[in-house]
Amino acid sequence: MIHSLQDIMANRFDQQPEEITTIKNYIQENLHETVAVGLHDSQIIISVRSSALAGTLRPHLYALKKLCNTEKKLVIRIG
């Protein structure tokens, strides 16, 4: 059966790793901001829109790491 590109892309976004969903939800609930999260081999990159948000997020990194139950390094990227 041939699937359309729209069907393939719709299914792709539903299969986010649990860490990404957890981080996005935590930041949305606690800081009322939307961020982009990327998952790599040894780190999780959280992309924020401003340095002010990065500074506000920094004290939350320990809680996020514990909530995700991961050994990966959490990195904040501005841009």
N, CA, C and O atoms as a CHARMM CRD file, in Angstrom:
* protein
*
  316
    1    1 MET  N      0.84800  -1.17200   0.00000 PROA 1      0.00000
    2    1 MET  CA     0.00000   0.00000   0.00000 PROA 1      0.00000
    3    1 MET  C      0.89200   1.23300   0.00000 PROA 1      0.00000
    4    1 MET  O      1.84200   1.31500   0.77800 PROA 1      0.00000
    5    2 ILE  N      0.59600   2.16500  -0.84700 PROA 2      0.00000
    6    2 ILE  CA     1.37300   3.39300  -0.94800 PROA 2      0.00000
    7    2 ILE  C      0.73200   4.44900  -0.05400 PROA 2      0.00000
    8    2 ILE  O     -0.46900   4.70500  -0.12700 PROA 2      0.00000
    9    3 HSD  N      1.57500   5.06300   0.80400 PROA 3      0.00000
   10    3 HSD  CA     1.10300   6.10300   1.70200 PROA 3      0.00000
   11    3 HSD  C      1.44700   7.46100   1.12900 PROA 3      0.00000
   12    3 HSD  O      2.46100   7.62700   0.45100 PROA 3      0.00000
   13    4 SER  N      0.59800   8.42300   1.40900 PROA 4      0.00000
   14    4 SER  CA     0.91300   9.77600   0.96700 PROA 4      0.00000
   15    4 SER  C      1.94500  10.38900   1.90600 PROA 4      0.00000
   16    4 SER  O      2.11400   9.93700   3.03800 PROA 4      0.00000
   17    5 LEU  N      2.62100  11.40700   1.43400 PROA 5      0.00000
   18    5 LEU  CA     3.62900  12.09000   2.23400 PROA 5      0.00000
   19    5 LEU  C      3.00000  12.68000   3.49600 PROA 5      0.00000
   20    5 LEU  O      3.62900  12.69200   4.55400 PROA 5      0.00000
   21    6 GLN  N      1.78800  13.15900   3.39200 PROA 6      0.00000
   22    6 GLN  CA     1.09400  13.73000   4.54400 PROA 6      0.00000
   23    6 GLN  C      0.87500  12.67000   5.63100 PROA 6      0.00000
   24    6 GLN  O      1.03800  12.96200   6.81600 PROA 6      0.00000
   25    7 ASP  N      0.51100  11.45700   5.24400 PROA 7      0.00000
   26    7 ASP  CA     0.32600  10.37400   6.20900 PROA 7      0.00000
   27    7 ASP  C      1.63800  10.00400   6.89300 PROA 7      0.00000
   28    7 ASP  O      1.67200   9.77700   8.10300 PROA 7      0.00000
   29    8 ILE  N      2.70700   9.94600   6.12000 PROA 8      0.00000
   30    8 ILE  CA     4.01300   9.59400   6.67400 PROA 8      0.00000
   31    8 ILE  C      4.47500  10.65700   7.65900 PROA 8      0.00000
   32    8 ILE  O      4.95200  10.32600   8.74400 PROA 8      0.00000
   33    9 MET  N      4.34000  11.92700   7.29900 PROA 9      0.00000
   34    9 MET  CA     4.77900  13.01400   8.17500 PROA 9      0.00000
   35    9 MET  C      3.90900  13.11000   9.42300 PROA 9      0.00000
   36    9 MET  O      4.42400  13.42100  10.49600 PROA 9      0.00000
   37   10 ALA  N      2.63900  12.85900   9.31900 PROA 10     0.00000
   38   10 ALA  CA     1.74900  12.90900  10.48300 PROA 10     0.00000
   39   10 ALA  C      2.15000  11.84600  11.49900 PROA 10     0.00000
   40   10 ALA  O      2.16300  12.11600  12.70000 PROA 10     0.00000
   41   11 ASN  N      2.47500  10.65400  11.04000 PROA 11     0.00000
   42   11 ASN  CA     2.89800   9.58300  11.94200 PROA 11     0.00000
   43   11 ASN  C      4.27100   9.84100  12.52600 PROA 11     0.00000
   44   11 ASN  O      4.54700   9.42100  13.65000 PROA 11     0.00000
   45   12 ARG  N      5.12500  10.50800  11.80500 PROA 12     0.00000
   46   12 ARG  CA     6.49000  10.77100  12.25800 PROA 12     0.00000
   47   12 ARG  C      6.48900  11.65500  13.49900 PROA 12     0.00000
   48   12 ARG  O      7.26200  11.40300  14.42300 PROA 12     0.00000
   49   13 PHE  N      5.65600  12.67100  13.54800 PROA 13     0.00000
   50   13 PHE  CA     5.66000  13.60100  14.66100 PROA 13     0.00000
   51   13 PHE  C      4.97800  13.04000  15.90100 PROA 13     0.00000
   52   13 PHE  O      5.18400  13.55200  17.00200 PROA 13     0.00000
   53   14 ASP  N      4.19300  12.02700  15.74700 PROA 14     0.00000
   54   14 ASP  CA     3.54300  11.40700  16.89600 PROA 14     0.00000
   55   14 ASP  C      4.49900  10.51700  17.67400 PROA 14     0.00000
   56   14 ASP  O      4.19500  10.12900  18.80200 PROA 14     0.00000
   57   15 GLN  N      5.63300  10.19000  17.10300 PROA 15     0.00000
   58   15 GLN  CA     6.55500   9.25100  17.71800 PROA 15     0.00000
   59   15 GLN  C      7.76800   9.95200  18.32600 PROA 15     0.00000
   60   15 GLN  O      8.89600   9.48500  18.16700 PROA 15     0.00000
   61   16 GLN  N      7.54600  11.06500  19.01700 PROA 16     0.00000
   62   16 GLN  CA     8.63700  11.76500  19.69000 PROA 16     0.00000
   63   16 GLN  C      9.11600  10.95600  20.88500 PROA 16     0.00000
   64   16 GLN  O      8.31700  10.29900  21.55300 PROA 16     0.00000
   65   17 PRO  N     10.41800  10.99900  21.15600 PROA 17     0.00000
   66   17 PRO  CA    10.91800  10.34700  22.36500 PROA 17     0.00000
   67   17 PRO  C     10.29800  10.99300  23.60800 PROA 17     0.00000
   68   17 PRO  O      9.95800  12.17600  23.60900 PROA 17     0.00000
   69   18 GLU  N     10.16500  10.20900  24.63400 PROA 18     0.00000
   70   18 GLU  CA     9.51700  10.65800  25.86300 PROA 18     0.00000
   71   18 GLU  C     10.23000  11.85700  26.48500 PROA 18     0.00000
   72   18 GLU  O      9.58200  12.73100  27.06000 PROA 18     0.00000
   73   19 GLU  N     11.55900  11.90500  26.37300 PROA 19     0.00000
   74   19 GLU  CA    12.31800  13.02000  26.95000 PROA 19     0.00000
   75   19 GLU  C     11.91100  14.35400  26.33000 PROA 19     0.00000
   76   19 GLU  O     11.77500  15.35600  27.03300 PROA 19     0.00000
   77   20 ILE  N     11.71900  14.36500  25.02300 PROA 20     0.00000
   78   20 ILE  CA    11.35100  15.59800  24.32700 PROA 20     0.00000
   79   20 ILE  C      9.99400  16.08600  24.79900 PROA 20     0.00000
   80   20 ILE  O      9.82900  17.26500  25.11100 PROA 20     0.00000
   81   21 THR  N      9.03400  15.19700  24.85300 PROA 21     0.00000
   82   21 THR  CA     7.69700  15.56100  25.30400 PROA 21     0.00000
   83   21 THR  C      7.71400  16.05000  26.75000 PROA 21     0.00000
   84   21 THR  O      7.04900  17.03400  27.07600 PROA 21     0.00000
   85   22 THR  N      8.45500  15.38500  27.60700 PROA 22     0.00000
   86   22 THR  CA     8.54400  15.75700  29.01600 PROA 22     0.00000
   87   22 THR  C      9.13400  17.15100  29.17400 PROA 22     0.00000
   88   22 THR  O      8.60100  17.96700  29.92700 PROA 22     0.00000
   89   23 ILE  N     10.22700  17.43200  28.47300 PROA 23     0.00000
   90   23 ILE  CA    10.87800  18.74200  28.57700 PROA 23     0.00000
   91   23 ILE  C      9.97600  19.84800  28.04800 PROA 23     0.00000
   92   23 ILE  O      9.82700  20.88700  28.69100 PROA 23     0.00000
   93   24 LYS  N      9.37600  19.63600  26.89000 PROA 24     0.00000
   94   24 LYS  CA     8.48400  20.65900  26.32100 PROA 24     0.00000
   95   24 LYS  C      7.30900  20.95100  27.24900 PROA 24     0.00000
   96   24 LYS  O      6.96600  22.11200  27.47000 PROA 24     0.00000
   97   25 ASN  N      6.69400  19.90600  27.79100 PROA 25     0.00000
   98   25 ASN  CA     5.55300  20.10000  28.69000 PROA 25     0.00000
   99   25 ASN  C      5.96400  20.80500  29.97900 PROA 25     0.00000
  100   25 ASN  O      5.24300  21.68200  30.45400 PROA 25     0.00000
  101   26 TYR  N      7.10700  20.44000  30.55100 PROA 26     0.00000
  102   26 TYR  CA     7.58800  21.06200  31.78600 PROA 26     0.00000
  103   26 TYR  C      7.80800  22.55600  31.57800 PROA 26     0.00000
  104   26 TYR  O      7.36900  23.37000  32.39000 PROA 26     0.00000
  105   27 ILE  N      8.48300  22.91700  30.49400 PROA 27     0.00000
  106   27 ILE  CA     8.76300  24.33000  30.23400 PROA 27     0.00000
  107   27 ILE  C      7.48000  25.09500  29.94200 PROA 27     0.00000
  108   27 ILE  O      7.32800  26.23200  30.38800 PROA 27     0.00000
  109   28 GLN  N      6.56000  24.49600  29.20600 PROA 28     0.00000
  110   28 GLN  CA     5.28900  25.15800  28.91600 PROA 28     0.00000
  111   28 GLN  C      4.49000  25.38900  30.19500 PROA 28     0.00000
  112   28 GLN  O      3.91700  26.46400  30.37200 PROA 28     0.00000
  113   29 GLU  N      4.44000  24.41200  31.08100 PROA 29     0.00000
  114   29 GLU  CA     3.66200  24.52600  32.31100 PROA 29     0.00000
  115   29 GLU  C      4.29700  25.47200  33.32500 PROA 29     0.00000
  116   29 GLU  O      3.58900  26.22800  33.99000 PROA 29     0.00000
  117   30 ASN  N      5.63300  25.44000  33.45100 PROA 30     0.00000
  118   30 ASN  CA     6.29500  26.22400  34.49000 PROA 30     0.00000
  119   30 ASN  C      6.75200  27.60000  34.03400 PROA 30     0.00000
  120   30 ASN  O      6.72200  28.54600  34.82100 PROA 30     0.00000
  121   31 LEU  N      7.17400  27.73200  32.78200 PROA 31     0.00000
  122   31 LEU  CA     7.70000  29.01100  32.30300 PROA 31     0.00000
  123   31 LEU  C      6.81200  29.65800  31.24400 PROA 31     0.00000
  124   31 LEU  O      7.06600  30.78800  30.82700 PROA 31     0.00000
  125   32 HSD  N      5.78500  28.95800  30.81100 PROA 32     0.00000
  126   32 HSD  CA     4.83000  29.45500  29.80800 PROA 32     0.00000
  127   32 HSD  C      5.53200  29.88700  28.53200 PROA 32     0.00000
  128   32 HSD  O      5.22000  30.93700  27.97000 PROA 32     0.00000
  129   33 GLU  N      6.47900  29.08000  28.07600 PROA 33     0.00000
  130   33 GLU  CA     7.23600  29.33300  26.85700 PROA 33     0.00000
  131   33 GLU  C      7.25900  28.07500  26.00700 PROA 33     0.00000
  132   33 GLU  O      7.09100  26.96400  26.51000 PROA 33     0.00000
  133   34 THR  N      7.47000  28.26800  24.70800 PROA 34     0.00000
  134   34 THR  CA     7.59900  27.15800  23.78100 PROA 34     0.00000
  135   34 THR  C      9.06100  27.06000  23.35200 PROA 34     0.00000
  136   34 THR  O      9.67500  28.06700  23.00000 PROA 34     0.00000
  137   35 VAL  N      9.61100  25.86700  23.38000 PROA 35     0.00000
  138   35 VAL  CA    11.00700  25.63900  23.01500 PROA 35     0.00000
  139   35 VAL  C     11.09600  24.50000  22.00100 PROA 35     0.00000
  140   35 VAL  O     10.15100  23.73200  21.81800 PROA 35     0.00000
  141   36 ALA  N     12.24600  24.41200  21.35200 PROA 36     0.00000
  142   36 ALA  CA    12.54000  23.28700  20.46900 PROA 36     0.00000
  143   36 ALA  C     13.53800  22.39700  21.20100 PROA 36     0.00000
  144   36 ALA  O     14.46200  22.88500  21.85200 PROA 36     0.00000
  145   37 VAL  N     13.34300  21.09900  21.08700 PROA 37     0.00000
  146   37 VAL  CA    14.20600  20.14700  21.79000 PROA 37     0.00000
  147   37 VAL  C     14.73600  19.13100  20.78700 PROA 37     0.00000
  148   37 VAL  O     13.98300  18.55500  20.00200 PROA 37     0.00000
  149   38 GLY  N     16.04700  18.92500  20.83200 PROA 38     0.00000
  150   38 GLY  CA    16.69000  17.93500  19.96700 PROA 38     0.00000
  151   38 GLY  C     17.38400  16.87800  20.80400 PROA 38     0.00000
  152   38 GLY  O     18.01900  17.19400  21.81000 PROA 38     0.00000
  153   39 LEU  N     17.26500  15.63600  20.39700 PROA 39     0.00000
  154   39 LEU  CA    17.84700  14.51900  21.12600 PROA 39     0.00000
  155   39 LEU  C     19.01000  13.95800  20.31500 PROA 39     0.00000
  156   39 LEU  O     18.84200  13.57800  19.15600 PROA 39     0.00000
  157   40 HSD  N     20.19300  13.90900  20.93000 PROA 40     0.00000
  158   40 HSD  CA    21.39600  13.40300  20.27600 PROA 40     0.00000
  159   40 HSD  C     21.97200  12.26000  21.10800 PROA 40     0.00000
  160   40 HSD  O     21.40000  11.88400  22.13200 PROA 40     0.00000
  161   41 ASP  N     23.08100  11.71700  20.67800 PROA 41     0.00000
  162   41 ASP  CA    23.66600  10.55100  21.34300 PROA 41     0.00000
  163   41 ASP  C     23.96200  10.78800  22.81800 PROA 41     0.00000
  164   41 ASP  O     23.56800   9.99000  23.66900 PROA 41     0.00000
  165   42 SER  N     24.65100  11.87700  23.12000 PROA 42     0.00000
  166   42 SER  CA    25.08800  12.10700  24.50100 PROA 42     0.00000
  167   42 SER  C     24.51600  13.36500  25.12600 PROA 42     0.00000
  168   42 SER  O     24.86200  13.70400  26.25800 PROA 42     0.00000
  169   43 GLN  N     23.63500  14.06900  24.40100 PROA 43     0.00000
  170   43 GLN  CA    23.08000  15.30200  24.95300 PROA 43     0.00000
  171   43 GLN  C     21.67900  15.58400  24.43000 PROA 43     0.00000
  172   43 GLN  O     21.26200  15.07700  23.38900 PROA 43     0.00000
  173   44 ILE  N     20.97900  16.39900  25.18200 PROA 44     0.00000
  174   44 ILE  CA    19.66200  16.88800  24.79200 PROA 44     0.00000
  175   44 ILE  C     19.80200  18.39700  24.67200 PROA 44     0.00000
  176   44 ILE  O     20.16400  19.07000  25.63700 PROA 44     0.00000
  177   45 ILE  N     19.51500  18.93000  23.48600 PROA 45     0.00000
  178   45 ILE  CA    19.66900  20.35400  23.23800 PROA 45     0.00000
  179   45 ILE  C     18.30400  21.02300  23.30000 PROA 45     0.00000
  180   45 ILE  O     17.37400  20.64600  22.58600 PROA 45     0.00000
  181   46 ILE  N     18.20300  22.03200  24.17500 PROA 46     0.00000
  182   46 ILE  CA    16.98700  22.81100  24.33000 PROA 46     0.00000
  183   46 ILE  C     17.25000  24.16800  23.69100 PROA 46     0.00000
  184   46 ILE  O     18.06700  24.93900  24.19400 PROA 46     0.00000
  185   47 SER  N     16.57000  24.46900  22.59100 PROA 47     0.00000
  186   47 SER  CA    16.75100  25.73400  21.88600 PROA 47     0.00000
  187   47 SER  C     15.69800  26.72400  22.34900 PROA 47     0.00000
  188   47 SER  O     14.49800  26.46100  22.26700 PROA 47     0.00000
  189   48 VAL  N     16.16700  27.87300  22.83900 PROA 48     0.00000
  190   48 VAL  CA    15.27500  28.91600  23.34400 PROA 48     0.00000
  191   48 VAL  C     15.44100  30.16300  22.49400 PROA 48     0.00000
  192   48 VAL  O     16.41900  30.28100  21.75600 PROA 48     0.00000
  193   49 ARG  N     14.50300  31.09300  22.58600 PROA 49     0.00000
  194   49 ARG  CA    14.50000  32.26200  21.72100 PROA 49     0.00000
  195   49 ARG  C     15.30800  33.43600  22.25100 PROA 49     0.00000
  196   49 ARG  O     15.64000  34.33900  21.48300 PROA 49     0.00000
  197   50 SER  N     15.63700  33.45300  23.54500 PROA 50     0.00000
  198   50 SER  CA    16.33400  34.61100  24.10700 PROA 50     0.00000
  199   50 SER  C     17.25300  34.20700  25.25100 PROA 50     0.00000
  200   50 SER  O     17.10200  33.14600  25.85600 PROA 50     0.00000
  201   51 SER  N     18.20600  35.08200  25.52700 PROA 51     0.00000
  202   51 SER  CA    19.12500  34.82300  26.63300 PROA 51     0.00000
  203   51 SER  C     18.41100  34.94800  27.97500 PROA 51     0.00000
  204   51 SER  O     18.79900  34.30000  28.94800 PROA 51     0.00000
  205   52 ALA  N     17.38400  35.76600  28.03200 PROA 52     0.00000
  206   52 ALA  CA    16.61500  35.89200  29.27400 PROA 52     0.00000
  207   52 ALA  C     15.92500  34.57100  29.61500 PROA 52     0.00000
  208   52 ALA  O     15.91500  34.15000  30.77100 PROA 52     0.00000
  209   53 LEU  N     15.36100  33.93500  28.62200 PROA 53     0.00000
  210   53 LEU  CA    14.72400  32.63600  28.83800 PROA 53     0.00000
  211   53 LEU  C     15.77000  31.57900  29.19500 PROA 53     0.00000
  212   53 LEU  O     15.52000  30.72100  30.04200 PROA 53     0.00000
  213   54 ALA  N     16.93300  31.63800  28.55800 PROA 54     0.00000
  214   54 ALA  CA    18.01200  30.69200  28.87700 PROA 54     0.00000
  215   54 ALA  C     18.43600  30.84400  30.33800 PROA 54     0.00000
  216   54 ALA  O     18.64500  29.84700  31.02800 PROA 54     0.00000
  217   55 GLY  N     18.56200  32.07500  30.80900 PROA 55     0.00000
  218   55 GLY  CA    18.93400  32.32200  32.19900 PROA 55     0.00000
  219   55 GLY  C     17.86900  31.85800  33.17300 PROA 55     0.00000
  220   55 GLY  O     18.18200  31.36100  34.25500 PROA 55     0.00000
  221   56 THR  N     16.62700  32.01800  32.79500 PROA 56     0.00000
  222   56 THR  CA    15.51800  31.57000  33.64400 PROA 56     0.00000
  223   56 THR  C     15.44300  30.04900  33.67600 PROA 56     0.00000
  224   56 THR  O     15.07600  29.46100  34.69300 PROA 56     0.00000
  225   57 LEU  N     15.78600  29.42200  32.57300 PROA 57     0.00000
  226   57 LEU  CA    15.69900  27.96800  32.46400 PROA 57     0.00000
  227   57 LEU  C     16.85000  27.25100  33.17300 PROA 57     0.00000
  228   57 LEU  O     16.68300  26.12600  33.64500 PROA 57     0.00000
  229   58 ARG  N     18.00100  27.88900  33.25000 PROA 58     0.00000
  230   58 ARG  CA    19.19300  27.23700  33.81300 PROA 58     0.00000
  231   58 ARG  C     18.95600  26.59500  35.18000 PROA 58     0.00000
  232   58 ARG  O     19.36900  25.45000  35.36500 PROA 58     0.00000
  233   59 PRO  N     18.31100  27.26400  36.15800 PROA 59     0.00000
  234   59 PRO  CA    18.10200  26.61200  37.46500 PROA 59     0.00000
  235   59 PRO  C     17.16600  25.39800  37.40800 PROA 59     0.00000
  236   59 PRO  O     17.12700  24.60400  38.34700 PROA 59     0.00000
  237   60 HSD  N     16.41900  25.25300  36.32200 PROA 60     0.00000
  238   60 HSD  CA    15.47800  24.14000  36.17700 PROA 60     0.00000
  239   60 HSD  C     16.11900  22.89500  35.57000 PROA 60     0.00000
  240   60 HSD  O     15.47900  21.84600  35.50400 PROA 60     0.00000
  241   61 LEU  N     17.36500  22.99400  35.13000 PROA 61     0.00000
  242   61 LEU  CA    17.99700  21.87100  34.43100 PROA 61     0.00000
  243   61 LEU  C     18.09900  20.61200  35.29100 PROA 61     0.00000
  244   61 LEU  O     17.88900  19.50600  34.79200 PROA 61     0.00000
  245   62 TYR  N     18.41600  20.76500  36.56400 PROA 62     0.00000
  246   62 TYR  CA    18.52900  19.59700  37.44100 PROA 62     0.00000
  247   62 TYR  C     17.17400  18.89400  37.55700 PROA 62     0.00000
  248   62 TYR  O     17.09100  17.66900  37.47100 PROA 62     0.00000
  249   63 ALA  N     16.11700  19.68300  37.75200 PROA 63     0.00000
  250   63 ALA  CA    14.77600  19.09400  37.86000 PROA 63     0.00000
  251   63 ALA  C     14.38200  18.40700  36.55300 PROA 63     0.00000
  252   63 ALA  O     13.78500  17.33100  36.57100 PROA 63     0.00000
  253   64 LEU  N     14.71400  19.02200  35.42700 PROA 64     0.00000
  254   64 LEU  CA    14.39700  18.42000  34.13400 PROA 64     0.00000
  255   64 LEU  C     15.14300  17.10400  33.93100 PROA 64     0.00000
  256   64 LEU  O     14.56800  16.12300  33.46000 PROA 64     0.00000
  257   65 LYS  N     16.41700  17.08900  34.28500 PROA 65     0.00000
  258   65 LYS  CA    17.21700  15.87300  34.11900 PROA 65     0.00000
  259   65 LYS  C     16.67300  14.74600  34.98900 PROA 65     0.00000
  260   65 LYS  O     16.61000  13.59300  34.56100 PROA 65     0.00000
  261   66 LYS  N     16.28500  15.08400  36.19700 PROA 66     0.00000
  262   66 LYS  CA    15.72700  14.08600  37.11200 PROA 66     0.00000
  263   66 LYS  C     14.35700  13.61100  36.61700 PROA 66     0.00000
  264   66 LYS  O     14.03900  12.42400  36.70000 PROA 66     0.00000
  265   67 LEU  N     13.55700  14.53600  36.10900 PROA 67     0.00000
  266   67 LEU  CA    12.22900  14.19900  35.60500 PROA 67     0.00000
  267   67 LEU  C     12.31100  13.27400  34.38700 PROA 67     0.00000
  268   67 LEU  O     11.49200  12.36800  34.23100 PROA 67     0.00000
  269   68 CYS  N     13.30600  13.51200  33.52700 PROA 68     0.00000
  270   68 CYS  CA    13.49000  12.68300  32.33300 PROA 68     0.00000
  271   68 CYS  C     14.19000  11.36700  32.64800 PROA 68     0.00000
  272   68 CYS  O     14.16600  10.44000  31.83900 PROA 68     0.00000
  273   69 ASN  N     14.81100  11.28200  33.81700 PROA 69     0.00000
  274   69 ASN  CA    15.54800  10.09400  34.23000 PROA 69     0.00000
  275   69 ASN  C     16.58700   9.70500  33.16900 PROA 69     0.00000
  276   69 ASN  O     16.60000   8.58400  32.66000 PROA 69     0.00000
  277   70 THR  N     17.45800  10.67700  32.85700 PROA 70     0.00000
  278   70 THR  CA    18.45600  10.47600  31.82200 PROA 70     0.00000
  279   70 THR  C     19.84500  10.84000  32.32200 PROA 70     0.00000
  280   70 THR  O     20.00000  11.64800  33.23700 PROA 70     0.00000
  281   71 GLU  N     20.84100  10.23900  31.71400 PROA 71     0.00000
  282   71 GLU  CA    22.23100  10.56800  32.00800 PROA 71     0.00000
  283   71 GLU  C     22.79800  11.52400  30.95700 PROA 71     0.00000
  284   71 GLU  O     23.94900  11.94800  31.06200 PROA 71     0.00000
  285   72 LYS  N     22.00600  11.86000  29.96000 PROA 72     0.00000
  286   72 LYS  CA    22.45900  12.75900  28.90100 PROA 72     0.00000
  287   72 LYS  C     22.60700  14.17800  29.44300 PROA 72     0.00000
  288   72 LYS  O     21.88500  14.59000  30.35000 PROA 72     0.00000
  289   73 LYS  N     23.54400  14.90500  28.87700 PROA 73     0.00000
  290   73 LYS  CA    23.79200  16.28000  29.28300 PROA 73     0.00000
  291   73 LYS  C     22.72400  17.18200  28.66100 PROA 73     0.00000
  292   73 LYS  O     22.43600  17.07400  27.46900 PROA 73     0.00000
  293   74 LEU  N     22.14400  18.06400  29.46100 PROA 74     0.00000
  294   74 LEU  CA    21.16500  19.02000  28.96800 PROA 74     0.00000
  295   74 LEU  C     21.89700  20.30500  28.59700 PROA 74     0.00000
  296   74 LEU  O     22.61200  20.87900  29.41800 PROA 74     0.00000
  297   75 VAL  N     21.71600  20.74900  27.36300 PROA 75     0.00000
  298   75 VAL  CA    22.38400  21.92400  26.82700 PROA 75     0.00000
  299   75 VAL  C     21.34300  22.93800  26.40500 PROA 75     0.00000
  300   75 VAL  O     20.36600  22.58500  25.74500 PROA 75     0.00000
  301   76 ILE  N     21.54000  24.20600  26.78000 PROA 76     0.00000
  302   76 ILE  CA    20.64700  25.27500  26.35100 PROA 76     0.00000
  303   76 ILE  C     21.31300  26.02400  25.21700 PROA 76     0.00000
  304   76 ILE  O     22.45500  26.46700  25.34400 PROA 76     0.00000
  305   77 ARG  N     20.60800  26.16600  24.11000 PROA 77     0.00000
  306   77 ARG  CA    21.11700  26.88800  22.94700 PROA 77     0.00000
  307   77 ARG  C     20.17600  28.06300  22.66600 PROA 77     0.00000
  308   77 ARG  O     18.95700  27.89800  22.61800 PROA 77     0.00000
  309   78 ILE  N     20.75500  29.23700  22.48500 PROA 78     0.00000
  310   78 ILE  CA    19.96900  30.44100  22.20600 PROA 78     0.00000
  311   78 ILE  C     19.96100  30.66400  20.69900 PROA 78     0.00000
  312   78 ILE  O     21.00200  30.64100  20.04200 PROA 78     0.00000
  313   79 GLY  N     18.75700  30.88100  20.16800 PROA 79     0.00000
  314   79 GLY  CA    18.68500  31.18800  18.73700 PROA 79     0.00000
  315   79 GLY  C     17.50600  30.67500  18.03900 PROA 79     0.00000
  316   79 GLY  O     17.36200  30.88500  16.83400 PROA 79     0.00000
